[in-house]
Amino acid sequence: MILTFKIRHNRDFSDELKKARQIAEFAIRTHTLSSKDVKHFGLKSIIANQILRKYSRNKIIKGVKHVNLTIPGQVVNVYREKREIYIPSLKLALTYSFRNDFERVKQIEVDEQYAHVSVTIPEKQMIEPWTWLGVDRNTTGHIAVVADPQTGKVWKIGKKAEHIRRKYKEIRRKIQKARKYKLLKKIKNRESRVIRDLNHKVSRKIVDIAIQQNAGIKLEKLDGIRNNRKHTKSFNYGLNSWSFYQLQTFIEYKAKLNGIPITCVEPKNTSKECSRCGNIGIREGKSFKCPTFGHVDHADANASFNIALRPPLVESIGQLHVDRDACKGSTDTPRGATPRTTETPEPPSFREESMSVADS
């Protein structure tokens, strides 16, 4: 598994970054792979070679805006006792605070402010789950509702998300009205950091629940949900203003780090079917009622039980989002680990709804 950690380097690499961009532009024009052809730019050959490999073979790209300094892991020195990584080609020493049990440094990318250190982390062996947790992600209310059909317990997580969405929507509206576009960009960046932080907390809580329950995790396969034209305008705003894909990748890699199997299920009618009998019920807001047998439940809780009880999609067993990203070359997502599946027991005849968590 490959994870990327960000370290502030406190150095001015503007000159090296300018040369890196020039080399990338040269590579796009000439498609050369020889560092001798770019020697005159004055950048270290070990870094220039990485840029050439990335851009010379790309037949589609026409230009570049930002090019980082990429250093392969084999030319990096690691001093675990001092928790320090040293890059000889840049004469840069980085003190790290992340976990020290990584196997090796894969590569390091240096930009204006940070060094992005990609390391290989040993994967835990996948557990054989006693049960499966269903996770329902939402645009209103709690962004995630988790249900365990074996115990009937429900966890509602991330209620703060809706407040954050409304708060920044109003701030952006006022800034756009005042035409302060530079400030608007700063606000958008701040909002994305807040969202990322909450998604980390929510995903951590979900994985912690799975560890405690010795359970696997099931998610809805929401690929292409934004292309559905049937959604209302208010629903579409909530859908597009929160990163559900980011939340899913956070859940996936945290689960893999802890040996928790994870898979996806068909999302159709998860919020409409009754989790007791499987018949189509009536949903009004956050309320669900089954007209066949009179079962009444919280709509999101009912959906999360349906997710937990559904069989996994065949294509989701072999490869999840984090695996596909790793195959595309993303270094901040883990590789490997194929989830296992076991039969899920029938739901009990009761529901225990817990208090909301992870709202900070």
Secondary structure, 3 states (H helix, E strand, C coil): CEEEEEEECCCCCHHHHHHHHHHHHHHHHHCCCCHHHHHHHCCCHHHHHHHHHHHCCCCCCCCCCCCCEEEEHHHCEEECCCCEEEECCCCEEEECCCCCCCCEEEEEEECCCEEEEEEECCCCCCCCCCEEEEEEECCCCCCEEEEECCCCEEEEECCHHHHHHHHHHHHHHHHHHHCCHHHHHHHHHHHHHHHHHHHHHHHHHHHHHHHHHCEEEEEECCCCHHHCCCCCHHHHHHHHCCCHHHHHHHHHHHHHHCCCCEEEECCCCCCCECCCCCCECEEECCEEECCCCCCEEEHHHHHHHHHHHCCCCHHHHHCCHHHHHHHCCCCCCCCCCCCCCCCCCCCCCCCEECCCECCC
